[in-house]
Amino acid sequence: MALVKSLWASVQGDPTFMRRVNGWLTIFWIAMIPISLITGWISSVTYVAVLSLWALVSGHWSAWQAARVEVAQQAEEQRRESDPIEQRVVDQLVAQTDLQIAD
């Protein structure tokens, strides 16, 4: 179980991987539209229920991912406000220069 949790945590932190997974799942479900119509699965209550559950899960997953991004953006904004880059530049200039009053 620890291996699965570790793998899941590493996957969640990799936006490129997540984009690829979601892209392939999108292609899969687009391909399933004509397959569902041809095979008659669209009339199956079980199929429609599974499709509805997938829509529910993927919708919540997307909202959760968006919320994670917003939290990271908010933390970055707070960090910038508490330690602005302008002040860091000025501090570096003062530290690296030797200004003296001219007589």
N, C-alpha and C positions, 0 to 999 in steps of 0.2 A: 504494500500500500504506500509505503514511503517513496518507493521508486516512481509510482504514478504521480504522487503529489509533487515530487521534484521535477519530473518531466513537464507536468502541467504548469508549474511556476516558470520554468524556463521558456515554455511556449508562449505564455501570456506576456512575457517581457520582450518578445521579438515581434515588432510590428510588421516586418517583411513577411515572416511566416504566417502571421494572422491574415494579412492581406491575400496571400496565396491561397490559404485554406478557404477563405470566404469567396474568393474568385472561382475556385474549382467547385465549391458547393453551389454557387450561382449557376454555373454552366450545367452541373448535374440536374438541378431542378428545372432549368429551361428545357433540357433534353427530355425530362420526364413528362412534360406537357403533352407532346404528340404520342409518346408511348402510353400514357394513361388513357388518352382518347381511343387509340387503336385497340388496346387490350380490354377496354371496358372497365378498367379499375376505377375510373371516375365515378362509377355508379356504386362502388363498394363503400359502405359506411365505415369499415375499418380503415380503408385507404384515406378517406376524407378526414377521419379522426386523427390519423397519424400525421397527415399533412398539416392539419390545424395545430397539433401539438408542436410540430417543427416550427411553424410560423410564430407561435407563442414564444418558444425557447429562443429562436434566433432574434426576435424583436427585443426581448429582455436582455439578451447577450449584447446586442448592439448598443442599447441604452446604457448598460453597465460599462462597456468600453468607452463610450463617450463621456460618462461621468468620471472615469479614471483620468482621461485626458484633461478634463476641466480642473480636477483637483491638482494635477501636476502643473497646469498653467497657473493656477492661483498661487501655488507654493512658489513658483518661479517669480511671479509678480511681487509677492511679499518679500522675497529675498532681494530683488532689485530695489525695492523701496527702502529696505533697511540698510543696504550697502550699495548706493548708486554708483554707477560706473564713472560719472563725472568726478565724484569725490575721490575715487581710487586713482584716476588720472592725475588730479591735482596733487594728491599725496605722493605719487611717484615722481612728479616733476619737482616738488619741494625736496624730496629725499635725494634726488640725483643732481640738483643744481646747488651752487654755492653763491647766493646773492649777498652782496654787501652794500651798505649805504656809501655812496660816493661822497667824498669830502670836497 
